[in-house]
Amino acid sequence: MKNNLLFDFIVDKTTKTVIVSREFAAELPLVWDAYTKQEILDQWWAPKPWESRTKFMDFRVGGRRFYAMVSPDGQERWAIQKYTSISPKTNFKLFNAFADKDENPELPGSDWDFNFSEQNGTTKVSITIYNESLARLEKMIELGFREGYMMTMKNLEDLLAKLSKQSHSIGLPPQAWG
């Protein structure tokens, strides 16, 4: 596995955004599936030792994902995401907000814009997270978003390596992954 893969995490308070750019040593169809298929997403979308558990997910424009990050002692931190735009294999956008267990949003949310590109078997994911207020951005960072997201990206890197190896060992071409 390549050790020189890009990983940038930039906080821009003037535009109230967080910009994350991350490269993975995996082909685009697999990385896209890791972000858009519940059965893969739940394997990595939480900083360890927390786990992601999706109650429902409907990946389509206007669809939603409602999930909890669950601690080892059972503490749940719920969030709801609403998909606002999807361009298969290249981009999707969603609105994300923390919520209670009954799907009631708790804080103002943020708009996420995911962009995917591939070059020579390395897939780059660029994410721009726009917050409606500087206070929300600062609260997100204060709550450990940077550290948690870095751990989550490591989870994804490890999972992609495992899934790529499995796919290659059984002879599936990349186009069969998604």
Secondary structure, DSSP 8 states (H G I E B T S, - for coil): --S---EEEEEETTTTEEEEEEEESS-HHHHHHHHH-HHHHTTTSS-TT-EEEEEEE--STT-EEEEEEE-TT--EEEEEEEEEEEETTTEEEEEEEEE-TTS-B-S--EEEEEEEEEETTEEEEEEEEEES-HHHHHHHHHTTHHHHHHHHHHHHHHHHHHHHHHHHHTT--GGGT-
